[in-house]
Amino acid sequence: MTSLSGLPFRKMNGLGNDFVIVDLRGTGARMDAQSARLIADREDGIGCDQVITIEERGGEPFMGVWNADGSEVGACGNAARCVGWLLMEEAGTNEAAFNTSSTPLHVWRAGHERVTVDMGEPRFAWQDIPLSEQMDDTRFVDVKLGPIDKPVLWGPSAVNMGNPHCIFFVEDAEAQALDRFGPMVENHPLFPERTNVEVAEVRGDHLIRLRVWERGAGITKACGTGACATLVAAARRRLTARKATVLLDGGPLAIEWDDDNHVKMTGPIAFEFDGVLPEGL
């Protein structure tokens, strides 16, 4: 297998959720968990929330997603906008399509350095999220934080949007100690593949304030799949309309759960710098 060392990369972000994107097409190289951890390390590596690969599988472009802890996951909405933009720039087109290990994605331009992604259909069945226990209604799942007789947070929604999400609806998102309970919920036994954790404050029919603890990465400035999952969960609980602005730490995303059951996400992309992967990978 060809070494990753010396390959070019591009550093990009979507609302501050940052990525090292490595194009592996035609190189014979492959990403692995250890290399992803080294690249993502903010002290001794390049530093990012996720390492993203662009590959060719079955003659089609493929996006691989590696969290900062080296775990490979199926989806990343903010990265999908960045990869989609790169593929459109490469081809000189206004739309592009590529595969992920979760679902095929279709993207198109939505203005200057803004991209819309069709994120596909949300999944609600307990075995599809997945949960370790059968639950008929995943709008409310059995997770409680705090004393058993007087929990501080309880009854979150669970949604799979290419990866699992656990969304707590709260009165004040800023007041929640997400850095403390995020890792506890991420590793809760109800979630056999771990989960992303969100605290969502509904501010109106078309506005949600959201903070995110990402599985394998910690608190991030934005999470595209988390914004999609939260809008869907809010609409299922009749807290919002099926179209809303989701305001994350890094800025707003426009999310719409369309009549075709697909979730559309629109937001910006930003280029930071180009570089070359260091020796030792």
Contacts in CASP RR format, 6 or more apart in sequence:
PFRMAT RR
TARGET T0000
AUTHOR 0000-0000-0000
METHOD contacts of the structure
MODEL  1
MTSLSGLPFRKMNGLGNDFVIVDLRGTGARMDAQSARLIADREDGIGCDQ
VITIEERGGEPFMGVWNADGSEVGACGNAARCVGWLLMEEAGTNEAAFNT
SSTPLHVWRAGHERVTVDMGEPRFAWQDIPLSEQMDDTRFVDVKLGPIDK
PVLWGPSAVNMGNPHCIFFVEDAEAQALDRFGPMVENHPLFPERTNVEVA
EVRGDHLIRLRVWERGAGITKACGTGACATLVAAARRRLTARKATVLLDG
GPLAIEWDDDNHVKMTGPIAFEFDGVLPEGL
1 28 0 8 1.000
1 29 0 8 1.000
1 30 0 8 1.000
2 27 0 8 1.000
2 28 0 8 1.000
2 29 0 8 1.000
3 29 0 8 1.000
3 280 0 8 1.000
3 281 0 8 1.000
4 22 0 8 1.000
4 29 0 8 1.000
4 31 0 8 1.000
4 35 0 8 1.000
4 277 0 8 1.000
4 281 0 8 1.000
5 277 0 8 1.000
5 278 0 8 1.000
5 279 0 8 1.000
5 280 0 8 1.000
5 281 0 8 1.000
6 276 0 8 1.000
6 277 0 8 1.000
6 278 0 8 1.000
6 279 0 8 1.000
7 22 0 8 1.000
7 23 0 8 1.000
7 24 0 8 1.000
7 27 0 8 1.000
7 29 0 8 1.000
7 276 0 8 1.000
7 277 0 8 1.000
8 22 0 8 1.000
8 23 0 8 1.000
8 274 0 8 1.000
8 275 0 8 1.000
8 276 0 8 1.000
8 277 0 8 1.000
9 20 0 8 1.000
9 21 0 8 1.000
9 22 0 8 1.000
9 39 0 8 1.000
9 46 0 8 1.000
9 274 0 8 1.000
9 275 0 8 1.000
9 276 0 8 1.000
9 277 0 8 1.000
10 20 0 8 1.000
10 21 0 8 1.000
10 23 0 8 1.000
10 86 0 8 1.000
10 271 0 8 1.000
10 273 0 8 1.000
10 274 0 8 1.000
10 275 0 8 1.000
11 18 0 8 1.000
11 19 0 8 1.000
11 20 0 8 1.000
11 21 0 8 1.000
11 46 0 8 1.000
11 48 0 8 1.000
11 271 0 8 1.000
11 272 0 8 1.000
11 273 0 8 1.000
11 274 0 8 1.000
11 275 0 8 1.000
12 18 0 8 1.000
12 19 0 8 1.000
12 21 0 8 1.000
12 82 0 8 1.000
12 269 0 8 1.000
12 270 0 8 1.000
12 271 0 8 1.000
12 272 0 8 1.000
13 19 0 8 1.000
13 78 0 8 1.000
13 82 0 8 1.000
13 269 0 8 1.000
13 270 0 8 1.000
13 272 0 8 1.000
14 78 0 8 1.000
14 81 0 8 1.000
14 82 0 8 1.000
14 222 0 8 1.000
14 267 0 8 1.000
14 268 0 8 1.000
14 269 0 8 1.000
14 270 0 8 1.000
15 78 0 8 1.000
15 221 0 8 1.000
15 222 0 8 1.000
15 248 0 8 1.000
15 250 0 8 1.000
15 251 0 8 1.000
15 252 0 8 1.000
15 253 0 8 1.000
15 267 0 8 1.000
15 268 0 8 1.000
16 78 0 8 1.000
16 220 0 8 1.000
16 221 0 8 1.000
16 222 0 8 1.000
16 250 0 8 1.000
16 270 0 8 1.000
17 49 0 8 1.000
17 50 0 8 1.000
17 78 0 8 1.000
17 79 0 8 1.000
17 220 0 8 1.000
17 221 0 8 1.000
17 222 0 8 1.000
17 223 0 8 1.000
17 224 0 8 1.000
17 250 0 8 1.000
18 47 0 8 1.000
18 48 0 8 1.000
18 49 0 8 1.000
18 272 0 8 1.000
19 48 0 8 1.000
19 49 0 8 1.000
19 50 0 8 1.000
19 51 0 8 1.000
19 52 0 8 1.000
19 76 0 8 1.000
19 78 0 8 1.000
19 79 0 8 1.000
19 82 0 8 1.000
20 39 0 8 1.000
20 40 0 8 1.000
20 46 0 8 1.000
20 47 0 8 1.000
20 48 0 8 1.000
20 51 0 8 1.000
20 52 0 8 1.000
21 52 0 8 1.000
21 53 0 8 1.000
21 54 0 8 1.000
21 79 0 8 1.000
21 82 0 8 1.000
21 83 0 8 1.000
21 86 0 8 1.000
22 31 0 8 1.000
22 39 0 8 1.000
22 51 0 8 1.000
22 52 0 8 1.000
22 53 0 8 1.000
22 54 0 8 1.000
22 277 0 8 1.000
23 53 0 8 1.000
23 54 0 8 1.000
24 30 0 8 1.000
24 31 0 8 1.000
24 53 0 8 1.000
24 54 0 8 1.000
24 55 0 8 1.000
25 54 0 8 1.000
25 55 0 8 1.000
25 56 0 8 1.000
25 61 0 8 1.000
26 56 0 8 1.000
31 51 0 8 1.000
31 53 0 8 1.000
31 64 0 8 1.000
31 66 0 8 1.000
33 66 0 8 1.000
33 70 0 8 1.000
33 71 0 8 1.000
33 72 0 8 1.000
34 70 0 8 1.000
35 51 0 8 1.000
35 281 0 8 1.000
36 51 0 8 1.000
36 66 0 8 1.000
36 67 0 8 1.000
36 68 0 8 1.000
36 70 0 8 1.000
36 72 0 8 1.000
37 68 0 8 1.000
37 69 0 8 1.000
37 70 0 8 1.000
38 44 0 8 1.000
38 45 0 8 1.000
38 280 0 8 1.000
38 281 0 8 1.000
39 45 0 8 1.000
39 46 0 8 1.000
39 47 0 8 1.000
39 48 0 8 1.000
39 51 0 8 1.000
39 277 0 8 1.000
39 281 0 8 1.000
40 46 0 8 1.000
40 47 0 8 1.000
40 48 0 8 1.000
40 49 0 8 1.000
40 50 0 8 1.000
40 51 0 8 1.000
40 66 0 8 1.000
40 67 0 8 1.000
40 68 0 8 1.000
40 70 0 8 1.000
41 47 0 8 1.000
41 68 0 8 1.000
42 48 0 8 1.000
45 278 0 8 1.000
46 277 0 8 1.000
46 278 0 8 1.000
47 68 0 8 1.000
48 68 0 8 1.000
49 67 0 8 1.000
49 68 0 8 1.000
49 214 0 8 1.000
49 217 0 8 1.000
49 220 0 8 1.000
50 65 0 8 1.000
50 66 0 8 1.000
50 67 0 8 1.000
50 68 0 8 1.000
50 76 0 8 1.000
50 79 0 8 1.000
50 217 0 8 1.000
51 65 0 8 1.000
51 66 0 8 1.000
51 68 0 8 1.000
51 70 0 8 1.000
52 63 0 8 1.000
52 64 0 8 1.000
52 65 0 8 1.000
52 66 0 8 1.000
52 76 0 8 1.000
52 79 0 8 1.000
52 82 0 8 1.000
52 83 0 8 1.000
53 62 0 8 1.000
53 63 0 8 1.000
53 64 0 8 1.000
53 66 0 8 1.000
54 61 0 8 1.000
54 62 0 8 1.000
54 63 0 8 1.000
54 64 0 8 1.000
54 83 0 8 1.000
54 86 0 8 1.000
54 87 0 8 1.000
54 98 0 8 1.000
55 61 0 8 1.000
55 62 0 8 1.000
55 63 0 8 1.000
55 64 0 8 1.000
56 62 0 8 1.000
57 99 0 8 1.000
60 97 0 8 1.000
60 98 0 8 1.000
60 99 0 8 1.000
61 87 0 8 1.000
61 96 0 8 1.000
61 97 0 8 1.000
61 98 0 8 1.000
61 99 0 8 1.000
62 98 0 8 1.000
62 99 0 8 1.000
62 100 0 8 1.000
63 76 0 8 1.000
63 79 0 8 1.000
63 80 0 8 1.000
63 83 0 8 1.000
63 98 0 8 1.000
63 99 0 8 1.000
63 100 0 8 1.000
63 105 0 8 1.000
64 72 0 8 1.000
64 74 0 8 1.000
64 100 0 8 1.000
64 101 0 8 1.000
65 72 0 8 1.000
65 73 0 8 1.000
65 74 0 8 1.000
65 75 0 8 1.000
65 76 0 8 1.000
65 79 0 8 1.000
65 100 0 8 1.000
65 101 0 8 1.000
66 72 0 8 1.000
66 73 0 8 1.000
67 73 0 8 1.000
67 214 0 8 1.000
67 215 0 8 1.000
67 216 0 8 1.000
67 217 0 8 1.000
68 216 0 8 1.000
68 217 0 8 1.000
68 218 0 8 1.000
69 216 0 8 1.000
69 217 0 8 1.000
70 216 0 8 1.000
71 215 0 8 1.000
71 216 0 8 1.000
72 101 0 8 1.000
73 163 0 8 1.000
73 215 0 8 1.000
74 100 0 8 1.000
74 101 0 8 1.000
74 102 0 8 1.000
74 162 0 8 1.000
74 163 0 8 1.000
75 100 0 8 1.000
75 102 0 8 1.000
75 103 0 8 1.000
75 119 0 8 1.000
75 161 0 8 1.000
75 162 0 8 1.000
75 163 0 8 1.000
75 225 0 8 1.000
76 224 0 8 1.000
76 225 0 8 1.000
77 117 0 8 1.000
77 119 0 8 1.000
77 223 0 8 1.000
77 224 0 8 1.000
77 225 0 8 1.000
77 228 0 8 1.000
77 265 0 8 1.000
78 222 0 8 1.000
78 223 0 8 1.000
78 224 0 8 1.000
80 100 0 8 1.000
80 105 0 8 1.000
80 107 0 8 1.000
80 117 0 8 1.000
80 119 0 8 1.000
81 107 0 8 1.000
81 115 0 8 1.000
81 117 0 8 1.000
81 265 0 8 1.000
81 267 0 8 1.000
81 268 0 8 1.000
81 269 0 8 1.000
82 115 0 8 1.000
82 269 0 8 1.000
83 98 0 8 1.000
84 96 0 8 1.000
84 98 0 8 1.000
84 107 0 8 1.000
84 115 0 8 1.000
84 117 0 8 1.000
85 107 0 8 1.000
85 113 0 8 1.000
85 115 0 8 1.000
85 269 0 8 1.000
87 96 0 8 1.000
87 98 0 8 1.000
87 107 0 8 1.000
88 94 0 8 1.000
88 95 0 8 1.000
88 96 0 8 1.000
88 107 0 8 1.000
88 109 0 8 1.000
88 115 0 8 1.000
94 108 0 8 1.000
94 109 0 8 1.000
95 106 0 8 1.000
95 107 0 8 1.000
95 108 0 8 1.000
95 109 0 8 1.000
96 106 0 8 1.000
96 107 0 8 1.000
96 108 0 8 1.000
97 104 0 8 1.000
97 105 0 8 1.000
97 106 0 8 1.000
97 107 0 8 1.000
98 104 0 8 1.000
98 105 0 8 1.000
98 107 0 8 1.000
99 105 0 8 1.000
100 162 0 8 1.000
102 162 0 8 1.000
102 163 0 8 1.000
103 119 0 8 1.000
103 120 0 8 1.000
103 162 0 8 1.000
105 117 0 8 1.000
105 118 0 8 1.000
105 119 0 8 1.000
105 120 0 8 1.000
106 117 0 8 1.000
106 118 0 8 1.000
107 115 0 8 1.000
107 116 0 8 1.000
107 117 0 8 1.000
107 118 0 8 1.000
108 115 0 8 1.000
108 116 0 8 1.000
109 115 0 8 1.000
109 116 0 8 1.000
110 116 0 8 1.000
110 266 0 8 1.000
110 267 0 8 1.000
113 268 0 8 1.000
113 269 0 8 1.000
113 270 0 8 1.000
114 266 0 8 1.000
114 267 0 8 1.000
114 268 0 8 1.000
114 269 0 8 1.000
115 266 0 8 1.000
115 267 0 8 1.000
115 268 0 8 1.000
115 269 0 8 1.000
116 264 0 8 1.000
116 265 0 8 1.000
116 266 0 8 1.000
116 267 0 8 1.000
117 264 0 8 1.000
117 265 0 8 1.000
117 266 0 8 1.000
118 262 0 8 1.000
118 263 0 8 1.000
118 264 0 8 1.000
119 161 0 8 1.000
119 162 0 8 1.000
119 225 0 8 1.000
119 228 0 8 1.000
119 262 0 8 1.000
119 263 0 8 1.000
119 264 0 8 1.000
119 265 0 8 1.000
120 262 0 8 1.000
120 263 0 8 1.000
121 261 0 8 1.000
121 262 0 8 1.000
121 263 0 8 1.000
122 159 0 8 1.000
122 160 0 8 1.000
122 161 0 8 1.000
122 228 0 8 1.000
122 229 0 8 1.000
122 232 0 8 1.000
122 257 0 8 1.000
122 261 0 8 1.000
122 263 0 8 1.000
123 129 0 8 1.000
123 159 0 8 1.000
123 160 0 8 1.000
123 161 0 8 1.000
123 162 0 8 1.000
124 138 0 8 1.000
124 158 0 8 1.000
124 159 0 8 1.000
124 160 0 8 1.000
124 236 0 8 1.000
125 138 0 8 1.000
126 133 0 8 1.000
126 134 0 8 1.000
126 135 0 8 1.000
126 136 0 8 1.000
126 138 0 8 1.000
126 158 0 8 1.000
127 134 0 8 1.000
128 160 0 8 1.000
129 138 0 8 1.000
129 158 0 8 1.000
129 159 0 8 1.000
129 160 0 8 1.000
129 164 0 8 1.000
129 191 0 8 1.000
130 160 0 8 1.000
130 164 0 8 1.000
130 191 0 8 1.000
130 192 0 8 1.000
130 193 0 8 1.000
131 138 0 8 1.000
131 141 0 8 1.000
131 158 0 8 1.000
131 190 0 8 1.000
131 191 0 8 1.000
131 192 0 8 1.000
132 189 0 8 1.000
132 190 0 8 1.000
132 191 0 8 1.000
132 192 0 8 1.000
133 142 0 8 1.000
133 190 0 8 1.000
135 141 0 8 1.000
135 142 0 8 1.000
135 158 0 8 1.000
138 157 0 8 1.000
138 158 0 8 1.000
138 159 0 8 1.000
139 157 0 8 1.000
139 233 0 8 1.000
139 236 0 8 1.000
139 237 0 8 1.000
140 155 0 8 1.000
140 156 0 8 1.000
140 157 0 8 1.000
141 155 0 8 1.000
141 156 0 8 1.000
141 157 0 8 1.000
141 158 0 8 1.000
141 166 0 8 1.000
141 190 0 8 1.000
142 155 0 8 1.000
142 190 0 8 1.000
143 154 0 8 1.000
143 155 0 8 1.000
143 156 0 8 1.000
143 166 0 8 1.000
143 185 0 8 1.000
143 188 0 8 1.000
143 190 0 8 1.000
144 151 0 8 1.000
144 153 0 8 1.000
144 154 0 8 1.000
144 155 0 8 1.000
145 151 0 8 1.000
145 152 0 8 1.000
145 153 0 8 1.000
145 154 0 8 1.000
145 181 0 8 1.000
145 184 0 8 1.000
145 185 0 8 1.000
146 152 0 8 1.000
146 153 0 8 1.000
153 168 0 8 1.000
153 170 0 8 1.000
153 176 0 8 1.000
153 181 0 8 1.000
155 168 0 8 1.000
156 166 0 8 1.000
156 167 0 8 1.000
156 168 0 8 1.000
156 169 0 8 1.000
157 166 0 8 1.000
157 167 0 8 1.000
157 169 0 8 1.000
157 233 0 8 1.000
157 236 0 8 1.000
157 237 0 8 1.000
158 164 0 8 1.000
158 165 0 8 1.000
158 166 0 8 1.000
158 167 0 8 1.000
158 195 0 8 1.000
159 165 0 8 1.000
159 167 0 8 1.000
159 229 0 8 1.000
159 232 0 8 1.000
159 233 0 8 1.000
160 229 0 8 1.000
161 225 0 8 1.000
161 226 0 8 1.000
161 228 0 8 1.000
161 229 0 8 1.000
161 232 0 8 1.000
161 263 0 8 1.000
162 225 0 8 1.000
163 196 0 8 1.000
163 215 0 8 1.000
163 225 0 8 1.000
164 191 0 8 1.000
164 193 0 8 1.000
164 194 0 8 1.000
164 195 0 8 1.000
164 196 0 8 1.000
164 215 0 8 1.000
165 195 0 8 1.000
165 196 0 8 1.000
165 197 0 8 1.000
165 198 0 8 1.000
165 225 0 8 1.000
165 226 0 8 1.000
165 229 0 8 1.000
165 230 0 8 1.000
165 233 0 8 1.000
166 185 0 8 1.000
166 188 0 8 1.000
166 191 0 8 1.000
166 195 0 8 1.000
166 196 0 8 1.000
166 197 0 8 1.000
166 198 0 8 1.000
167 198 0 8 1.000
167 199 0 8 1.000
167 200 0 8 1.000
167 226 0 8 1.000
167 229 0 8 1.000
167 230 0 8 1.000
167 233 0 8 1.000
168 176 0 8 1.000
168 197 0 8 1.000
168 198 0 8 1.000
168 199 0 8 1.000
168 200 0 8 1.000
169 200 0 8 1.000
169 201 0 8 1.000
169 202 0 8 1.000
169 233 0 8 1.000
169 234 0 8 1.000
169 237 0 8 1.000
169 239 0 8 1.000
170 176 0 8 1.000
170 199 0 8 1.000
170 200 0 8 1.000
170 201 0 8 1.000
171 201 0 8 1.000
172 201 0 8 1.000
173 199 0 8 1.000
173 200 0 8 1.000
173 201 0 8 1.000
173 209 0 8 1.000
173 210 0 8 1.000
173 211 0 8 1.000
174 209 0 8 1.000
174 211 0 8 1.000
176 199 0 8 1.000
176 211 0 8 1.000
178 197 0 8 1.000
178 199 0 8 1.000
178 211 0 8 1.000
178 212 0 8 1.000
178 213 0 8 1.000
178 219 0 8 1.000
179 213 0 8 1.000
179 219 0 8 1.000
181 197 0 8 1.000
182 197 0 8 1.000
182 213 0 8 1.000
182 218 0 8 1.000
183 213 0 8 1.000
183 218 0 8 1.000
185 191 0 8 1.000
185 195 0 8 1.000
185 197 0 8 1.000
185 213 0 8 1.000
186 194 0 8 1.000
186 195 0 8 1.000
186 196 0 8 1.000
186 197 0 8 1.000
186 213 0 8 1.000
186 215 0 8 1.000
186 216 0 8 1.000
187 194 0 8 1.000
188 195 0 8 1.000
194 215 0 8 1.000
194 216 0 8 1.000
195 215 0 8 1.000
196 212 0 8 1.000
196 213 0 8 1.000
196 214 0 8 1.000
196 215 0 8 1.000
196 223 0 8 1.000
196 225 0 8 1.000
196 226 0 8 1.000
196 229 0 8 1.000
197 212 0 8 1.000
197 213 0 8 1.000
197 215 0 8 1.000
198 210 0 8 1.000
198 211 0 8 1.000
198 212 0 8 1.000
198 213 0 8 1.000
198 223 0 8 1.000
198 226 0 8 1.000
198 229 0 8 1.000
198 230 0 8 1.000
199 210 0 8 1.000
199 211 0 8 1.000
200 208 0 8 1.000
200 209 0 8 1.000
200 210 0 8 1.000
200 230 0 8 1.000
200 233 0 8 1.000
200 234 0 8 1.000
201 208 0 8 1.000
201 209 0 8 1.000
201 210 0 8 1.000
202 208 0 8 1.000
202 234 0 8 1.000
202 239 0 8 1.000
202 240 0 8 1.000
203 209 0 8 1.000
204 240 0 8 1.000
204 244 0 8 1.000
205 240 0 8 1.000
205 241 0 8 1.000
205 244 0 8 1.000
206 240 0 8 1.000
206 241 0 8 1.000
206 243 0 8 1.000
206 244 0 8 1.000
206 245 0 8 1.000
207 240 0 8 1.000
207 244 0 8 1.000
207 245 0 8 1.000
207 247 0 8 1.000
208 230 0 8 1.000
208 231 0 8 1.000
208 234 0 8 1.000
208 240 0 8 1.000
208 244 0 8 1.000
208 245 0 8 1.000
208 246 0 8 1.000
208 247 0 8 1.000
209 247 0 8 1.000
210 226 0 8 1.000
210 227 0 8 1.000
210 230 0 8 1.000
210 246 0 8 1.000
210 247 0 8 1.000
210 248 0 8 1.000
211 219 0 8 1.000
211 248 0 8 1.000
211 249 0 8 1.000
212 219 0 8 1.000
212 220 0 8 1.000
212 222 0 8 1.000
212 223 0 8 1.000
212 226 0 8 1.000
212 248 0 8 1.000
212 249 0 8 1.000
213 219 0 8 1.000
214 220 0 8 1.000
214 223 0 8 1.000
220 249 0 8 1.000
221 248 0 8 1.000
221 249 0 8 1.000
221 250 0 8 1.000
221 251 0 8 1.000
222 248 0 8 1.000
222 249 0 8 1.000
222 250 0 8 1.000
222 251 0 8 1.000
222 253 0 8 1.000
223 248 0 8 1.000
224 253 0 8 1.000
224 265 0 8 1.000
227 246 0 8 1.000
227 248 0 8 1.000
227 253 0 8 1.000
227 255 0 8 1.000
227 265 0 8 1.000
228 255 0 8 1.000
228 263 0 8 1.000
228 265 0 8 1.000
230 246 0 8 1.000
230 255 0 8 1.000
231 240 0 8 1.000
231 242 0 8 1.000
231 243 0 8 1.000
231 244 0 8 1.000
231 246 0 8 1.000
231 255 0 8 1.000
231 256 0 8 1.000
231 257 0 8 1.000
231 263 0 8 1.000
232 257 0 8 1.000
232 263 0 8 1.000
234 240 0 8 1.000
234 244 0 8 1.000
235 241 0 8 1.000
235 242 0 8 1.000
235 257 0 8 1.000
242 256 0 8 1.000
242 257 0 8 1.000
242 258 0 8 1.000
243 254 0 8 1.000
243 255 0 8 1.000
243 256 0 8 1.000
243 257 0 8 1.000
244 255 0 8 1.000
245 252 0 8 1.000
245 253 0 8 1.000
245 254 0 8 1.000
245 255 0 8 1.000
246 252 0 8 1.000
246 253 0 8 1.000
246 254 0 8 1.000
246 255 0 8 1.000
252 267 0 8 1.000
253 265 0 8 1.000
253 266 0 8 1.000
253 267 0 8 1.000
254 265 0 8 1.000
254 266 0 8 1.000
254 267 0 8 1.000
255 263 0 8 1.000
255 264 0 8 1.000
255 265 0 8 1.000
255 266 0 8 1.000
256 263 0 8 1.000
256 264 0 8 1.000
257 263 0 8 1.000
258 264 0 8 1.000
END
